[in-house]
Protein backbone atom coordinates (compact mmCIF):
# COMPACT_ATOMS: atom_id res chain seq x y z
CA UNK A 1 0.00 0.00 0.00
CA UNK A 2 1.45 3.35 -1.02
CA UNK A 3 0.56 6.84 0.24
CA UNK A 4 -2.26 7.40 -2.27
CA UNK A 5 -3.88 4.06 -1.50
CA UNK A 6 -3.56 4.78 2.22
CA UNK A 7 -5.29 8.15 1.72
CA UNK A 8 -8.19 6.49 -0.10
CA UNK A 9 -8.58 3.78 2.53
CA UNK A 10 -8.57 6.32 5.38
CA UNK A 11 -11.05 8.51 3.47
CA UNK A 12 -13.53 5.65 3.11
CA UNK A 13 -13.04 4.39 6.68
CA UNK A 14 -13.37 7.87 8.26
CA UNK A 15 -15.94 9.22 5.75
CA UNK A 16 -13.74 12.20 4.79
CA UNK A 17 -12.84 13.40 1.29
CA UNK A 18 -9.53 12.18 -0.13
CA UNK A 19 -7.96 15.64 -0.53
CA UNK A 20 -8.41 16.40 3.16
CA UNK A 21 -6.96 13.04 4.17
CA UNK A 22 -3.95 13.58 1.87
CA UNK A 23 -3.27 16.97 3.48
CA UNK A 24 -3.57 15.48 6.96
CA UNK A 25 -1.13 12.66 6.12
CA UNK A 26 1.36 15.13 4.68
CA UNK A 27 1.01 17.30 7.77
CA UNK A 28 1.44 14.26 10.00
CA UNK A 29 4.67 13.15 8.33
CA UNK A 30 6.04 16.72 8.30
CA UNK A 31 5.33 17.30 11.99
CA UNK A 32 6.65 13.92 13.14
CA UNK A 33 9.82 14.27 11.05
CA UNK A 34 10.51 17.82 12.26
CA UNK A 35 9.89 17.03 15.94
CA UNK A 36 11.98 13.83 15.94
CA UNK A 37 14.84 15.56 14.10
CA UNK A 38 15.06 18.01 17.01
CA UNK A 39 15.50 15.16 19.50
CA UNK A 40 11.92 14.90 20.78
CA UNK A 41 10.09 11.59 20.58
CA UNK A 42 6.53 11.24 19.25
CA UNK A 43 4.35 8.61 20.91
CA UNK A 44 1.05 7.51 19.38
CA UNK A 45 -0.59 5.32 21.99
CA UNK A 46 -1.55 1.93 20.63
CA UNK A 47 0.46 2.40 17.42
CA UNK A 48 4.17 3.31 17.61
CA UNK A 49 6.86 5.55 19.05
CA UNK A 50 9.10 7.64 16.80
CA UNK A 51 12.43 8.64 18.34
CA UNK A 52 15.96 9.79 17.55
CA UNK A 53 18.68 7.58 19.08
CA UNK A 54 22.23 8.85 19.64
CA UNK A 55 24.98 6.35 20.38
CA UNK A 56 28.25 7.58 21.89
CA UNK A 57 31.66 6.59 20.56
CA UNK A 58 32.89 3.28 21.92
CA UNK A 59 35.43 0.52 21.47
CA UNK A 60 34.42 -2.62 19.60
CA UNK A 61 35.96 -5.80 18.23
CA UNK A 62 36.41 -6.81 14.61
CA UNK A 63 34.66 -10.18 14.28
CA UNK A 64 36.95 -11.34 11.47
CA UNK A 65 40.33 -10.55 13.03
CA UNK A 66 39.34 -10.17 16.71
CA UNK A 67 41.28 -6.94 17.12
CA UNK A 68 39.80 -3.94 18.93
CA UNK A 69 38.51 -1.05 16.83
CA UNK A 70 37.14 2.42 17.58
CA UNK A 71 33.47 2.89 16.68
CA UNK A 72 32.41 6.48 16.03
CA UNK A 73 29.40 8.17 17.58
CA UNK A 74 26.23 7.68 15.53
CA UNK A 75 22.61 8.86 15.25
CA UNK A 76 19.68 6.94 13.89
CA UNK A 77 15.91 6.97 13.76
CA UNK A 78 13.98 4.34 15.66
CA UNK A 79 10.33 3.38 15.26
CA UNK A 80 9.14 1.12 18.06
CA UNK A 81 5.73 -0.53 17.57
CA UNK A 82 3.34 -0.45 20.52
CA UNK A 83 2.14 -3.66 22.21
CA UNK A 84 -1.41 -3.18 20.89
CA UNK A 85 -0.07 -2.94 17.34
CA UNK A 86 2.12 -6.03 17.79
CA UNK A 87 -0.77 -8.05 19.19
CA UNK A 88 -3.02 -7.05 16.29
CA UNK A 89 -0.35 -8.17 13.81
CA UNK A 90 0.25 -11.50 15.55
CA UNK A 91 -3.46 -12.15 16.17
CA UNK A 92 -5.49 -10.62 13.29
CA UNK A 93 -8.79 -11.25 15.07
CA UNK A 94 -7.90 -8.42 17.47
CA UNK A 95 -7.23 -5.92 14.66
CA UNK A 96 -9.70 -3.01 14.14
CA UNK A 97 -12.58 -3.65 11.73
CA UNK A 98 -12.52 -1.39 8.68
CA UNK A 99 -15.57 0.17 7.06
CA UNK A 100 -16.99 -1.54 4.01
CA UNK A 101 -15.01 -0.60 0.89
CA UNK A 102 -12.01 0.75 2.82
CA UNK A 103 -9.64 -2.06 1.77
CA UNK A 104 -9.53 -3.02 -0.95
CA UNK A 105 -10.84 0.42 -1.88
CA UNK A 106 -14.26 0.48 -3.55
CA UNK A 107 -14.48 3.28 -6.16
CA UNK A 108 -18.22 3.89 -5.56
CA UNK A 109 -17.79 4.12 -1.79
CA UNK A 110 -14.79 6.41 -2.28
CA UNK A 111 -16.94 8.84 -4.32
CA UNK A 112 -19.44 9.10 -1.45
CA UNK A 113 -16.72 9.65 1.20
CA UNK A 114 -17.06 13.00 2.93
CA UNK A 115 -20.41 13.90 1.36
CA UNK A 116 -22.45 13.02 4.47
CA UNK A 117 -20.48 15.64 6.46
CA UNK A 118 -21.04 18.21 3.71
CA UNK A 119 -24.81 17.61 3.90
CA UNK A 120 -24.88 18.26 7.65
CA UNK A 121 -22.62 21.33 7.45
CA UNK A 122 -25.37 23.87 6.47
CA UNK A 123 -27.47 22.84 9.47
CA UNK A 124 -24.51 23.50 11.76
CA UNK A 125 -23.98 26.90 10.13
CA UNK A 126 -27.63 27.76 10.72
CA UNK A 127 -27.24 26.96 14.40
CA UNK A 128 -24.14 29.15 14.56
CA UNK A 129 -25.96 32.04 12.89
CA UNK A 130 -28.83 31.73 15.37
CA UNK A 131 -26.36 31.85 18.26
CA UNK A 132 -24.67 34.88 16.70
CA UNK A 133 -28.03 36.61 16.32
CA UNK A 134 -28.85 35.88 19.96
CA UNK A 135 -25.47 37.28 20.97
CA UNK A 136 -26.16 40.44 18.97
CA UNK A 137 -29.55 40.85 20.64
CA UNK A 138 -28.00 40.65 24.10
CA UNK A 139 -26.69 44.28 24.11
CA UNK A 140 -30.18 45.52 23.16
CA UNK A 141 -31.55 44.02 26.37
CA UNK A 142 -28.95 46.00 28.30
CA UNK A 143 -30.15 49.22 26.64
CA UNK A 144 -33.74 48.35 27.55
CA UNK A 145 -32.78 48.22 31.23
CA UNK A 146 -31.50 51.82 31.29
CA UNK A 147 -34.97 53.51 31.13
CA UNK A 148 -35.99 51.40 34.16
CA UNK A 149 -33.08 52.96 36.08
CA UNK A 150 -34.26 56.48 35.09
CA UNK A 151 -37.78 55.69 36.34
CA UNK A 152 -36.39 54.93 39.79
CA UNK A 153 -34.98 58.45 40.11
CA UNK A 154 -38.42 60.21 40.24
CA UNK A 155 -39.54 57.70 42.87
CA UNK A 156 -36.57 58.70 45.02
CA UNK A 157 -37.40 62.37 44.45
CA UNK A 158 -41.00 61.74 45.47
CA UNK A 159 -39.81 60.02 48.65
CA UNK A 160 -37.53 62.97 49.44
CA UNK A 161 -40.40 65.39 48.77
CA UNK A 162 -42.63 63.41 51.13
CA UNK A 163 -40.00 63.56 53.84
CA UNK A 164 -39.60 67.30 53.43
CA UNK A 165 -43.38 67.77 53.58
CA UNK A 166 -43.57 65.68 56.74
CA UNK A 167 -40.78 67.67 58.35
CA UNK A 168 -42.51 70.90 57.37
CA UNK A 169 -45.76 69.69 58.92
CA UNK A 170 -43.99 68.73 62.14
CA UNK A 171 -42.27 72.12 62.25
CA UNK A 172 -45.61 73.88 61.65
CA UNK A 173 -47.27 71.87 64.42
CA UNK A 174 -44.47 72.77 66.83
CA UNK A 175 -44.81 76.45 65.98
CA UNK A 176 -48.58 76.23 66.51
CA UNK A 177 -48.15 74.64 69.93
CA UNK A 178 -45.62 77.32 70.90
CA UNK A 179 -48.07 80.05 69.80
CA UNK A 180 -50.90 78.42 71.78
CA UNK A 181 -48.73 78.25 74.89
CA UNK A 182 -47.73 81.91 74.58
CA UNK A 183 -51.33 83.01 74.03
CA UNK A 184 -52.45 81.02 77.09
CA UNK A 185 -49.69 82.55 79.18
CA UNK A 186 -50.58 86.09 78.04
CA UNK A 187 -54.30 85.44 78.81
CA UNK A 188 -53.38 84.13 82.28
CA UNK A 189 -51.31 87.26 82.93
CA UNK A 190 -54.22 89.45 81.89
CA UNK A 191 -56.61 87.63 84.22
CA UNK A 192 -54.11 87.93 87.04
CA UNK A 193 -53.70 91.66 86.34
CA UNK A 194 -57.45 92.20 86.45
CA UNK A 195 -57.71 90.38 89.80
CA UNK A 196 -54.95 92.58 91.26
CA UNK A 197 -56.76 95.67 90.01
CA UNK A 198 -60.01 94.64 91.67
CA UNK A 199 -58.30 93.97 94.94
Backbone bond lengths (Angstrom), bond angles and torsions (degrees), N, CA, C in turn:
res aa  C-N    CA-C-N  psi(-1)  N-CA   C-N-CA  omega(-1)  CA-C   N-CA-C  phi
1 X - - - 1.468 - - 1.529 108.68 -
2 X 1.315 116.18 124.04 1.464 120.20 176.72 1.533 110.48 -94.97
3 X 1.334 115.93 -175.21 1.463 120.50 -174.84 1.529 111.81 -64.08
4 X 1.320 117.57 -40.56 1.468 120.82 -178.95 1.523 111.13 -65.96
5 X 1.312 116.08 -42.97 1.468 120.10 178.53 1.535 110.72 -65.49
6 X 1.329 116.04 -37.36 1.460 119.87 177.39 1.538 110.64 -63.87
7 X 1.335 116.07 -40.71 1.468 120.09 178.74 1.525 111.11 -62.01
8 X 1.316 116.82 -41.81 1.469 120.89 179.73 1.528 110.92 -65.82
9 X 1.325 116.37 -44.02 1.464 120.02 -179.17 1.530 110.88 -63.66
10 X 1.326 117.15 -42.88 1.469 120.90 179.10 1.527 110.17 -66.44
11 X 1.332 117.13 -37.45 1.467 121.22 178.89 1.522 111.15 -61.77
12 X 1.320 117.11 -44.40 1.466 120.63 179.73 1.525 110.48 -69.07
13 X 1.328 116.93 -43.98 1.466 120.57 -177.05 1.533 111.86 -66.20
14 X 1.343 116.97 -38.86 1.468 121.18 -177.00 1.524 113.11 -96.19
15 X 1.321 117.98 -3.01 1.463 123.70 -178.96 1.533 110.94 57.35
16 X 1.346 114.64 53.05 1.466 123.02 178.13 1.530 106.93 -131.51
17 X 1.342 116.01 148.26 1.470 118.27 -178.78 1.525 110.78 -67.02
18 X 1.336 114.92 153.35 1.470 121.63 -171.99 1.520 111.85 -63.97
19 X 1.342 117.99 -38.07 1.466 119.84 -177.81 1.526 111.03 -62.69
20 X 1.320 116.59 -40.95 1.468 119.68 178.44 1.520 111.10 -64.77
21 X 1.324 116.35 -42.68 1.472 120.06 179.39 1.529 110.37 -63.04
22 X 1.328 117.35 -40.98 1.470 120.88 179.43 1.523 110.90 -61.48
23 X 1.345 116.42 -42.27 1.462 120.04 178.69 1.525 111.07 -65.07
24 X 1.323 116.03 -39.45 1.472 119.79 -179.94 1.530 110.50 -66.11
25 X 1.329 117.45 -41.49 1.469 120.04 178.78 1.523 111.44 -64.85
26 X 1.333 116.36 -40.40 1.469 119.62 177.55 1.527 110.55 -64.27
27 X 1.344 115.73 -42.44 1.457 119.27 177.24 1.521 112.09 -63.77
28 X 1.321 116.04 -38.42 1.470 120.86 179.15 1.526 110.81 -62.14
29 X 1.316 116.95 -49.44 1.471 120.20 -178.79 1.521 111.23 -65.48
30 X 1.343 116.85 -37.82 1.475 119.58 179.21 1.522 111.27 -64.84
31 X 1.329 116.67 -46.07 1.459 120.55 -177.70 1.519 111.10 -66.22
32 X 1.330 117.22 -46.51 1.469 120.44 -179.54 1.521 110.55 -61.65
33 X 1.323 117.51 -44.22 1.468 121.40 -178.96 1.523 111.07 -63.22
34 X 1.338 116.48 -44.48 1.464 120.48 -178.41 1.520 111.63 -66.07
35 X 1.340 116.90 -43.64 1.469 120.36 -177.85 1.520 111.05 -67.41
36 X 1.325 117.52 -43.48 1.477 120.86 -178.79 1.523 110.79 -68.13
37 X 1.334 117.10 -34.20 1.470 119.39 179.43 1.523 111.88 -64.88
38 X 1.351 116.62 -24.46 1.461 120.55 178.68 1.529 112.69 -87.50
39 X 1.327 117.10 1.70 1.455 120.89 176.34 1.513 114.90 100.04
40 X 1.321 118.20 -2.25 1.461 121.73 177.94 1.526 109.67 -90.96
41 X 1.314 116.41 143.05 1.462 120.26 178.20 1.526 109.71 -93.06
42 X 1.319 116.32 151.94 1.467 123.00 177.84 1.520 107.23 -118.32
43 X 1.325 116.07 120.32 1.461 121.46 -178.64 1.522 109.53 -112.79
44 X 1.304 117.24 121.93 1.465 123.00 173.47 1.521 105.83 -109.51
45 X 1.325 115.15 106.33 1.463 120.51 -174.76 1.523 110.81 -58.70
46 X 1.315 114.87 131.37 1.458 120.86 179.78 1.510 114.46 83.60
47 X 1.348 117.31 -1.61 1.473 119.67 -178.73 1.529 111.32 -124.98
48 X 1.345 117.65 -74.46 1.465 119.39 -176.67 1.520 110.27 -164.25
49 X 1.333 114.32 167.17 1.461 122.02 175.55 1.518 108.50 -121.76
50 X 1.339 115.48 128.63 1.463 122.07 179.71 1.523 107.40 -106.50
51 X 1.332 117.14 125.51 1.466 120.15 -175.34 1.519 110.85 -146.66
52 X 1.333 114.18 159.54 1.468 122.15 175.13 1.524 107.86 -106.88
53 X 1.348 116.33 124.12 1.469 121.41 -176.03 1.525 108.84 -110.01
54 X 1.326 115.76 128.27 1.478 121.10 177.58 1.529 108.66 -113.70
55 X 1.305 115.51 125.09 1.469 120.54 178.40 1.521 109.27 -108.79
56 X 1.320 116.14 129.72 1.474 120.71 -178.80 1.533 110.61 -74.65
57 X 1.309 115.09 162.68 1.475 120.30 177.52 1.529 109.30 -65.63
58 X 1.325 115.13 144.87 1.468 119.15 -175.83 1.530 109.45 -154.47
59 X 1.299 114.91 169.97 1.465 121.29 176.64 1.527 108.66 -97.79
60 X 1.341 115.02 136.83 1.458 120.66 178.69 1.516 111.08 -129.97
61 X 1.317 116.43 -173.07 1.468 120.96 -179.27 1.522 108.85 -130.36
62 X 1.324 115.24 133.65 1.460 121.01 177.62 1.530 108.04 -73.11
63 X 1.337 117.67 119.58 1.475 118.36 -176.15 1.529 113.96 -67.10
64 X 1.335 116.61 -24.29 1.471 119.11 -178.00 1.528 111.35 -78.81
65 X 1.360 115.57 -46.52 1.468 119.04 -175.60 1.523 112.40 -99.96
66 X 1.359 117.14 -23.65 1.460 120.97 -178.62 1.503 113.97 85.34
67 X 1.344 118.13 -1.70 1.454 119.71 179.91 1.544 110.94 -80.62
68 X 1.320 115.78 155.32 1.462 120.89 179.70 1.526 110.24 -77.97
69 X 1.332 114.06 140.68 1.468 120.42 178.71 1.527 108.89 -132.77
70 X 1.333 115.00 157.87 1.467 121.42 178.15 1.536 108.93 -93.86
71 X 1.319 115.83 124.58 1.472 121.23 178.48 1.521 107.87 -102.65
72 X 1.320 116.51 126.86 1.461 122.09 -177.59 1.534 111.16 -72.45
73 X 1.326 113.49 160.22 1.482 119.27 174.66 1.529 109.08 -65.02
74 X 1.327 116.14 146.44 1.471 119.97 -176.59 1.533 110.70 -142.26
75 X 1.331 115.21 159.43 1.466 123.34 176.06 1.523 107.58 -129.75
76 X 1.321 114.47 143.80 1.457 118.15 177.66 1.525 110.18 -155.05
77 X 1.314 114.46 158.85 1.461 120.45 178.26 1.521 109.06 -91.42
78 X 1.315 115.21 141.78 1.465 119.71 179.89 1.527 108.98 -131.35
79 X 1.327 115.02 129.95 1.468 121.79 175.00 1.519 106.50 -116.76
80 X 1.339 115.12 114.27 1.456 120.93 -177.44 1.528 109.01 -107.19
81 X 1.327 118.39 116.93 1.475 119.38 178.84 1.519 111.71 -69.35
82 X 1.335 115.46 144.91 1.464 121.11 178.67 1.528 110.23 -76.55
83 X 1.316 116.91 161.87 1.468 121.77 -178.23 1.535 110.96 -62.15
84 X 1.333 116.83 -39.50 1.467 119.76 179.39 1.520 110.92 -61.57
85 X 1.326 116.61 -40.55 1.461 121.57 178.78 1.536 110.89 -66.37
86 X 1.327 116.22 -42.87 1.470 120.24 178.66 1.522 111.00 -61.76
87 X 1.343 116.02 -45.29 1.463 119.78 -178.86 1.529 111.51 -63.06
88 X 1.338 116.37 -38.07 1.467 119.45 179.28 1.516 111.29 -67.12
89 X 1.344 116.92 -32.73 1.473 120.17 178.39 1.530 110.23 -72.96
90 X 1.325 116.97 -42.29 1.460 120.20 -178.53 1.524 112.32 -73.33
91 X 1.339 115.84 -34.90 1.477 120.68 179.65 1.530 108.85 -124.66
92 X 1.339 117.35 89.97 1.476 121.89 -174.09 1.524 114.62 -57.97
93 X 1.330 118.05 -20.18 1.467 118.98 179.46 1.529 111.53 -66.71
94 X 1.328 116.96 -22.67 1.465 120.95 179.37 1.513 113.72 -90.27
95 X 1.345 117.28 0.65 1.467 120.86 -179.86 1.526 110.25 -74.59
96 X 1.350 118.52 152.18 1.472 121.05 178.45 1.524 111.46 -60.98
97 X 1.338 116.00 146.51 1.462 121.50 177.72 1.514 109.30 -87.65
98 X 1.324 116.63 126.94 1.463 121.67 -179.94 1.521 111.06 -84.97
99 X 1.331 115.16 156.66 1.461 120.58 176.14 1.528 109.65 -67.52
100 X 1.323 115.58 157.37 1.457 119.79 -178.88 1.528 109.98 -64.87
101 X 1.333 115.83 129.21 1.462 121.48 179.61 1.513 113.97 88.63
102 X 1.348 117.78 2.87 1.466 119.93 179.99 1.520 111.17 -74.45
103 X 1.375 115.44 -46.20 1.471 118.73 177.02 1.518 109.50 -152.12
104 X 1.319 116.16 124.37 1.474 127.28 -7.49 1.532 111.24 -62.56
105 X 1.332 115.39 149.17 1.460 121.02 -172.48 1.516 110.17 -69.23
106 X 1.362 114.95 129.71 1.463 122.05 175.84 1.529 107.90 -94.24
107 X 1.332 117.30 125.23 1.469 122.07 -175.83 1.530 111.83 -62.14
108 X 1.332 117.93 -39.07 1.465 121.61 -179.04 1.541 110.90 -67.79
109 X 1.313 115.71 -42.50 1.471 119.97 178.55 1.524 110.12 -66.73
110 X 1.337 116.33 -36.83 1.462 120.68 179.02 1.527 111.57 -63.02
111 X 1.340 117.40 -36.07 1.470 121.03 178.82 1.524 111.46 -65.22
112 X 1.329 117.01 -33.67 1.464 121.08 -178.56 1.527 113.06 -83.92
113 X 1.340 116.92 -9.47 1.478 120.58 -176.66 1.521 110.75 -64.12
114 X 1.319 115.79 128.68 1.462 121.45 177.28 1.513 114.87 88.84
115 X 1.339 117.73 -11.75 1.469 119.73 -177.15 1.522 111.86 -78.10
116 X 1.321 118.70 -26.40 1.469 120.50 178.20 1.523 110.52 -67.74
117 X 1.350 117.68 -34.43 1.465 121.11 177.07 1.515 110.42 -70.76
118 X 1.333 116.60 -36.32 1.465 120.26 179.32 1.514 111.24 -66.30
119 X 1.346 117.47 -32.61 1.466 120.70 179.45 1.517 111.45 -70.69
120 X 1.332 117.57 -33.40 1.469 120.52 -179.76 1.520 112.79 -85.51
121 X 1.329 118.12 -12.15 1.461 121.04 -177.75 1.523 113.46 -62.32
122 X 1.374 121.60 -44.20 1.462 119.83 179.91 1.519 113.07 -60.20
123 X 1.329 117.59 -36.36 1.466 120.03 178.40 1.515 110.70 -62.90
124 X 1.332 117.17 -39.82 1.456 120.58 178.15 1.518 110.66 -65.38
125 X 1.359 116.71 -39.10 1.452 120.12 179.00 1.519 110.81 -63.92
126 X 1.336 115.83 -38.02 1.464 119.58 179.61 1.515 110.42 -63.20
127 X 1.323 116.59 -40.42 1.467 120.20 178.15 1.514 110.10 -63.47
128 X 1.333 116.67 -41.01 1.464 120.98 179.75 1.518 110.38 -63.90
129 X 1.348 117.14 -41.60 1.459 119.60 -179.97 1.523 111.28 -65.97
130 X 1.340 117.22 -36.20 1.461 119.80 176.73 1.522 110.96 -64.10
131 X 1.346 116.04 -41.54 1.461 119.58 178.64 1.520 110.41 -64.71
132 X 1.346 116.12 -39.22 1.462 119.82 179.20 1.520 110.80 -65.14
133 X 1.339 116.12 -40.11 1.463 119.76 177.99 1.515 111.13 -64.23
134 X 1.334 116.64 -40.09 1.470 120.23 177.66 1.524 110.55 -64.38
135 X 1.335 115.87 -38.28 1.462 119.59 178.78 1.523 111.20 -66.62
136 X 1.345 116.82 -35.44 1.457 120.25 177.90 1.513 111.70 -70.06
137 X 1.341 117.22 -32.12 1.456 120.78 -180.00 1.534 112.34 -74.02
138 X 1.322 116.43 -20.81 1.461 120.22 -177.10 1.529 112.88 -58.93
139 X 1.367 120.81 -43.68 1.457 119.38 178.81 1.525 113.14 -62.96
140 X 1.359 117.43 -30.29 1.455 120.14 179.21 1.520 111.24 -63.50
141 X 1.327 116.84 -35.65 1.460 120.49 177.12 1.527 110.75 -63.53
142 X 1.328 115.72 -35.78 1.454 119.86 179.11 1.531 110.26 -65.49
143 X 1.370 116.19 -38.78 1.454 119.31 178.67 1.524 110.90 -67.91
144 X 1.328 116.99 -32.02 1.458 120.33 -179.99 1.522 111.65 -68.24
145 X 1.324 117.58 -23.96 1.458 120.92 -178.83 1.530 112.41 -77.24
146 X 1.346 117.31 -22.64 1.458 120.15 -175.92 1.523 112.95 -63.93
147 X 1.378 120.58 -43.25 1.466 119.13 177.84 1.526 112.45 -59.31
148 X 1.348 117.50 -31.62 1.466 120.39 178.57 1.523 109.67 -62.43
149 X 1.360 116.15 -38.37 1.459 120.40 179.43 1.525 110.40 -66.42
150 X 1.358 118.27 -35.78 1.461 121.17 179.86 1.521 111.22 -71.28
151 X 1.354 117.17 -28.26 1.455 120.26 178.17 1.527 111.47 -69.91
152 X 1.312 116.96 -27.39 1.461 120.54 -179.27 1.527 111.62 -70.92
153 X 1.341 117.18 -26.84 1.451 120.68 -178.20 1.523 112.36 -63.65
154 X 1.370 120.23 -46.91 1.474 119.41 176.52 1.523 112.43 -60.35
155 X 1.321 117.86 -35.00 1.461 120.18 178.63 1.526 110.07 -62.17
156 X 1.330 116.51 -40.65 1.464 119.83 177.35 1.522 110.49 -65.14
157 X 1.347 115.65 -40.36 1.464 119.49 178.80 1.522 110.58 -62.52
158 X 1.350 115.73 -41.84 1.460 119.97 179.46 1.529 110.36 -62.28
159 X 1.335 116.16 -40.46 1.463 119.66 178.90 1.527 111.03 -63.92
160 X 1.347 115.76 -40.59 1.469 120.05 178.57 1.528 109.94 -64.86
161 X 1.362 115.10 -41.99 1.471 119.16 179.17 1.526 110.99 -61.86
162 X 1.344 115.93 -40.10 1.464 119.38 178.71 1.527 111.32 -62.74
163 X 1.320 115.34 -41.49 1.460 119.53 179.14 1.522 111.20 -63.33
164 X 1.325 115.63 -42.66 1.472 118.82 179.70 1.522 111.08 -65.30
165 X 1.339 116.58 -38.61 1.465 120.09 177.49 1.534 110.41 -63.08
166 X 1.339 115.31 -43.77 1.462 119.40 -179.51 1.522 111.16 -62.36
167 X 1.345 115.02 -42.20 1.467 118.49 179.14 1.522 111.17 -65.41
168 X 1.344 115.87 -37.18 1.461 119.55 177.60 1.529 110.98 -64.54
169 X 1.325 116.33 -41.28 1.463 120.57 178.59 1.532 111.08 -61.96
170 X 1.338 114.67 -44.18 1.467 119.38 -179.97 1.522 109.99 -63.16
171 X 1.333 116.32 -41.78 1.463 120.06 179.60 1.526 110.60 -64.39
172 X 1.366 115.75 -41.14 1.471 119.97 178.44 1.521 111.32 -63.68
173 X 1.337 116.90 -40.46 1.463 120.71 179.83 1.526 110.39 -65.08
174 X 1.338 116.96 -38.90 1.459 120.40 178.76 1.529 110.72 -64.22
175 X 1.343 115.02 -42.64 1.465 119.03 179.37 1.522 110.53 -62.96
176 X 1.359 115.39 -40.10 1.471 119.46 179.80 1.522 111.15 -63.72
177 X 1.318 116.82 -41.41 1.477 119.52 179.14 1.524 111.07 -65.68
178 X 1.338 116.38 -37.83 1.461 120.62 178.54 1.525 110.10 -64.10
179 X 1.357 116.00 -42.40 1.464 120.59 178.92 1.518 110.69 -63.70
180 X 1.332 117.41 -42.79 1.464 121.63 179.05 1.525 111.25 -60.99
181 X 1.328 115.87 -41.98 1.459 120.55 179.83 1.526 110.21 -63.79
182 X 1.328 116.57 -43.97 1.467 120.25 -178.90 1.518 111.52 -65.80
183 X 1.350 115.44 -39.70 1.477 118.81 178.76 1.524 110.56 -65.74
184 X 1.331 117.49 -39.86 1.467 121.45 178.38 1.520 110.55 -63.72
185 X 1.345 115.85 -41.68 1.452 119.73 -179.90 1.542 110.84 -64.50
186 X 1.349 115.31 -43.23 1.470 118.82 -179.69 1.526 110.51 -64.76
187 X 1.352 117.51 -38.61 1.476 121.20 178.24 1.525 110.07 -65.29
188 X 1.339 117.09 -39.37 1.468 120.16 179.35 1.515 110.45 -65.45
189 X 1.326 116.91 -38.25 1.470 120.57 178.18 1.519 110.68 -64.32
190 X 1.346 114.90 -40.97 1.470 118.06 179.41 1.523 111.43 -62.80
191 X 1.329 115.79 -44.42 1.470 119.76 179.15 1.513 110.08 -61.67
192 X 1.311 116.16 -41.60 1.475 119.82 179.61 1.526 110.49 -64.20
193 X 1.340 116.74 -39.92 1.465 120.95 179.46 1.514 111.01 -63.95
194 X 1.327 117.49 -39.73 1.446 121.21 -179.85 1.534 110.89 -65.33
195 X 1.350 116.22 -40.42 1.457 121.03 179.17 1.532 110.93 -62.57
196 X 1.364 115.96 -42.25 1.456 120.31 177.77 1.514 110.86 -62.67
197 X 1.317 116.65 -38.02 1.463 120.96 -179.05 1.505 111.21 -66.86
198 X 1.319 118.77 -37.65 1.438 123.08 -179.78 1.526 110.69 -68.69
199 X 1.352 113.84 -37.74 1.450 117.10 -178.40 1.515 109.85 -74.32
